[in-house]
Amino acid sequence: MTTPDIIPFTEGEAQLDWLGLTDAIAEGHDLPKAEIADSFLYRRDDTLLNRAAWIDGLGLAVKSATIFPGNAAHNLPAVNGGVCLYADNTGVLDAIVDFHLVTKWKTAGDSLLAARHLARPDSNNIVILGAGTVAESLVEAYSAAFPDARFHIWNRTPSRADDLATRFEHASVATDLQSAVAEADIVCCATMSTEPVLKGEWLQPGTHVDLIGAYRPDMREADDTALTRARIFVDSLDTTIGHIGELKDPIARGVISEADIVADYYDLARFERRSDDDITLFKNGGGAHLDLMVSRYILDRWRAR
């Protein structure tokens, strides 16, 4: 029996590039639509989340995530796990991929694919709300597609924004969020907010908005005005509309309707600007099918090294 590849974070990441990843995600959406399923197990505050996906022609993946909030007391990450990737034609275990590697490249790559289609190609002023792990990945990813861009980091705790900005020569701290957004070509939200932090009245014509942080029904990063001013796109209609507050809440209140969502990645040809003045808004919802596409890309690059 063939031994599965074991792909650790550092060695695996050395084989990857952001633009190649977005191409792989686009190609994955040319295949038959994914079947996906999530399951949860709980023990008091601890959680085991299993996300599974099957794409005919690409294979199967099961991403297991353990969320242990008490790990901070042990100086350990709160979220851990792994990804098992299975062969399409036999179901044999092809690889075990580092959880954090898949998550990093899936999350930022998901947003980057949308920006390559929706943001103005000459975008060079990017504002990021949030200063955590995802925000750092976004600087790396967006720099690949917009090499001349400057990044401005805003965070409710300014010292965290300063810590992140110091890691990149082309990044600085945004102290006034409204002014920073008003001058931005691209605005990325990677917060854990349950109340909108981005106001649509701040957005200028031509801005592209990338919403990442909200993943529960009670979470919002952008207000209603941002949604009504923008042309809205999502990575997956199935994993966003009924599950994430960014869309579920305003749809339930009649602020927008499902018909206002232009397309998801299974209709990528519709991801385009009608004019330079369009405000475009993309909701990054993630999903196990993206974990599968990204894991397969990682394995392909690993074997080609």
C-alpha positions in Angstrom: 0.0 0.0 0.0 1.2 3.5 -0.8 2.3 5.6 2.1 0.5 8.9 2.3 2.5 12.1 2.1 2.9 14.0 5.4 3.1 17.7 4.6 4.2 20.0 7.5 3.7 23.7 7.5 7.1 25.3 6.8 8.3 22.8 4.2 4.9 22.7 2.5 4.5 26.5 2.4 7.9 26.8 0.7 6.4 25.2 -2.4 3.4 27.5 -2.8 2.6 30.7 -4.6 -0.6 32.8 -4.1 -1.4 33.4 -7.8 -1.0 29.7 -8.6 -3.3 28.9 -5.7 -6.1 31.2 -7.0 -5.8 29.6 -10.4 -6.3 26.2 -8.8 -9.3 27.4 -6.9 -10.9 28.7 -10.1 -10.1 25.4 -11.9 -11.7 23.5 -9.0 -15.0 25.3 -9.6 -15.0 24.1 -13.2 -15.5 20.5 -11.9 -18.9 19.1 -10.7 -20.3 20.9 -7.7 -18.9 19.7 -4.4 -20.9 17.7 -1.9 -20.1 19.1 1.6 -21.0 18.2 5.2 -20.1 19.5 8.6 -20.4 17.8 12.0 -19.8 19.0 15.5 -19.0 17.3 18.8 -18.8 19.2 22.1 -17.3 18.8 25.6 -18.1 21.7 27.7 -16.2 24.6 26.1 -14.2 22.4 23.7 -15.3 21.6 20.2 -14.4 19.1 17.5 -15.5 20.3 14.0 -15.2 17.9 11.0 -15.7 19.4 7.6 -15.9 17.0 4.7 -16.0 17.6 0.9 -16.2 15.4 -2.2 -15.6 16.7 -5.7 -15.9 14.3 -8.6 -12.5 14.5 -10.4 -10.6 16.0 -7.5 -11.0 13.7 -4.6 -12.2 13.8 -1.0 -11.0 15.7 2.1 -11.9 15.7 5.8 -10.6 18.7 7.8 -10.8 18.2 11.5 -10.5 21.2 13.8 -10.2 21.1 17.5 -11.1 24.3 19.3 -9.9 24.3 22.9 -10.3 27.9 24.4 -8.3 26.9 27.5 -5.1 26.2 25.5 -3.9 29.8 26.1 -3.1 28.8 29.7 -0.7 26.1 28.3 0.8 28.5 25.7 -0.8 26.5 22.9 -3.0 27.6 20.0 -6.7 27.4 20.7 -7.4 25.9 17.2 -5.6 22.8 15.9 -6.3 19.9 13.6 -5.3 18.2 10.4 -6.6 17.5 6.9 -6.8 14.1 5.4 -6.9 14.0 1.6 -8.2 11.0 -0.3 -7.7 9.9 -3.9 -10.6 10.5 -6.3 -10.4 7.1 -8.1 -9.7 4.8 -5.1 -10.4 6.6 -1.9 -6.9 5.8 -0.7 -5.4 8.3 1.8 -3.1 10.5 -0.4 -1.8 12.9 2.2 -2.1 14.3 5.7 -1.7 18.1 5.4 -0.9 20.5 8.3 -4.2 22.1 9.4 -2.7 25.6 9.8 -1.1 25.5 6.3 -4.5 24.6 4.6 -6.4 27.2 6.7 -4.0 30.1 6.0 -3.8 29.5 2.3 -7.5 28.7 1.9 -8.7 31.8 3.8 -6.4 34.4 2.1 -6.5 32.7 -1.3 -10.3 32.6 -1.3 -10.3 36.4 -0.9 -7.5 37.0 -3.4 -9.3 35.2 -6.2 -12.2 37.6 -5.8 -10.0 40.6 -5.7 -8.1 39.6 -8.9 -11.5 39.7 -10.6 -13.3 42.5 -8.8 -10.7 45.1 -7.5 -9.3 47.6 -9.9 -6.0 46.3 -11.4 -4.3 49.6 -10.4 -5.3 49.3 -6.7 -2.4 50.4 -4.5 -3.9 51.4 -1.2 -5.2 48.5 0.9 -6.7 48.9 4.3 -7.0 45.9 6.6 -9.3 45.9 9.7 -7.8 43.4 12.2 -4.3 42.5 13.1 -4.4 38.8 13.8 -3.1 35.8 11.9 -5.5 36.2 9.0 -4.6 39.9 8.6 -0.9 38.9 8.2 -1.8 36.3 5.6 -3.8 38.9 3.7 -0.8 41.2 3.4 1.2 38.3 2.0 -1.5 37.3 -0.4 -2.6 40.7 -1.7 1.1 41.7 -2.2 1.4 38.9 -4.8 -1.4 40.4 -7.0 -0.9 44.0 -6.2 2.9 44.3 -5.8 2.9 48.2 -5.7 0.3 48.4 -2.9 0.8 50.0 0.5 -1.1 48.5 3.4 -2.7 50.3 6.3 -3.5 48.2 9.4 -6.3 49.2 11.8 -7.1 47.4 15.0 -9.2 48.3 18.1 -6.0 47.7 20.1 -3.5 49.9 18.3 -0.5 48.1 19.7 -1.5 45.0 17.8 -1.8 46.9 14.5 1.7 48.4 15.2 3.1 44.9 15.9 1.8 43.6 12.5 2.8 46.7 10.5 6.4 46.4 11.7 6.7 43.0 10.0 6.3 44.5 6.6 8.2 47.4 4.9 5.1 48.4 2.9 2.7 48.5 5.9 1.8 51.2 8.4 -0.8 51.8 11.1 -4.1 53.5 10.4 -5.2 55.6 13.3 -8.3 57.1 11.8 -10.4 54.3 10.3 -12.9 56.5 8.5 -10.2 58.5 6.8 -8.2 55.4 5.9 -11.3 53.7 4.3 -12.2 56.9 2.4 -8.8 56.7 0.7 -8.7 52.9 0.1 -8.9 51.0 -3.1 -9.4 47.8 -1.3 -10.8 47.3 2.3 -10.3 43.9 3.9 -12.2 43.1 7.2 -10.7 40.2 9.3 -12.2 40.9 12.7 -14.2 38.8 15.1 -16.9 41.5 15.4 -20.5 40.9 16.1 -21.4 44.6 15.3 -20.5 46.3 12.0 -17.1 48.1 12.1 -17.1 49.2 8.5 -19.6 51.9 7.5 -20.8 52.0 3.9 -20.9 55.8 3.9 -17.1 55.8 4.2 -16.6 53.9 0.9 -15.6 55.8 -2.2 -16.7 54.8 -5.8 -14.4 52.1 -7.1 -13.6 50.5 -3.8 -13.5 46.7 -3.4 -14.6 45.3 0.0 -13.4 41.9 1.2 -15.3 40.5 4.3 -13.7 37.6 6.0 -14.3 37.6 9.8 -18.0 36.9 10.3 -18.7 33.2 10.3 -21.7 32.8 12.6 -25.3 34.1 12.3 -24.7 36.7 15.0 -21.6 38.3 13.4 -21.4 41.3 11.2 -18.4 43.4 9.9 -20.1 45.7 7.4 -23.3 47.7 7.9 -26.4 47.7 5.8 -25.3 50.8 3.9 -22.2 49.0 2.7 -24.3 46.1 1.3 -26.9 48.4 -0.4 -24.2 50.5 -2.1 -22.3 47.5 -3.4 -22.6 44.8 -6.0 -22.4 41.6 -3.8 -20.5 38.4 -4.5 -19.8 35.3 -2.4 -17.6 32.3 -2.7 -20.5 29.9 -2.2 -24.2 30.6 -2.0 -24.7 27.3 -0.1 -22.3 28.2 2.8 -23.1 31.9 3.2 -26.7 33.0 2.7 -28.3 30.9 5.4 -25.4 30.6 7.8 -23.5 33.9 8.2 -25.0 37.1 9.7 -23.3 39.3 7.1 -26.0 38.2 4.7 -28.6 36.2 6.7 -29.5 39.2 8.9 -30.0 41.9 6.2 -31.9 39.4 4.0 -34.2 38.5 6.9 -34.9 42.2 7.5 -35.5 42.9 3.8 -32.5 45.2 3.5 -31.3 43.1 0.6 -32.6 39.9 -1.1 -30.9 36.8 -2.3 -31.4 38.2 -5.8 -28.9 41.0 -4.9 -26.1 38.5 -4.8 -24.6 38.6 -8.3 -22.8 35.2 -8.3 -20.6 32.7 -6.5 -17.5 31.0 -7.7 -19.5 28.4 -9.7 -20.3 31.4 -11.9 -16.9 33.0 -11.9 -17.4 34.6 -15.3 -19.8 37.1 -13.7 -17.1 38.3 -11.3 -16.4 41.5 -13.1 -16.7 45.2 -12.7 -19.2 47.1 -14.8 -17.2 50.4 -14.4 -14.3 51.9 -12.4 -16.9 53.4 -10.1 -18.5 50.1 -9.0 -18.3 49.3 -5.3 -17.8 45.6 -5.1 -18.2 43.5 -2.0 -17.1 39.9 -1.5 -18.1 37.6 1.4 -15.5 35.0 2.1 -17.4 32.2 3.8 -14.9 29.4 3.5 -16.2 25.8 3.2 -14.9 22.3 3.0 -14.9 22.3 -0.8 -12.2 25.1 -0.7 -10.2 23.1 1.9 -10.2 20.2 -0.6 -9.2 22.4 -3.6 -6.4 24.0 -1.6 -5.2 20.7 -0.1 -5.0 19.1 -3.6 -3.0 22.1 -4.8 -0.6 21.8 -1.9 -0.1 18.1 -2.5 0.5 18.7 -6.3 3.1 21.3 -5.5 4.6 19.1 -2.8 5.0 16.2 -5.2 6.4 18.4 -7.9 9.1 19.9 -5.7 
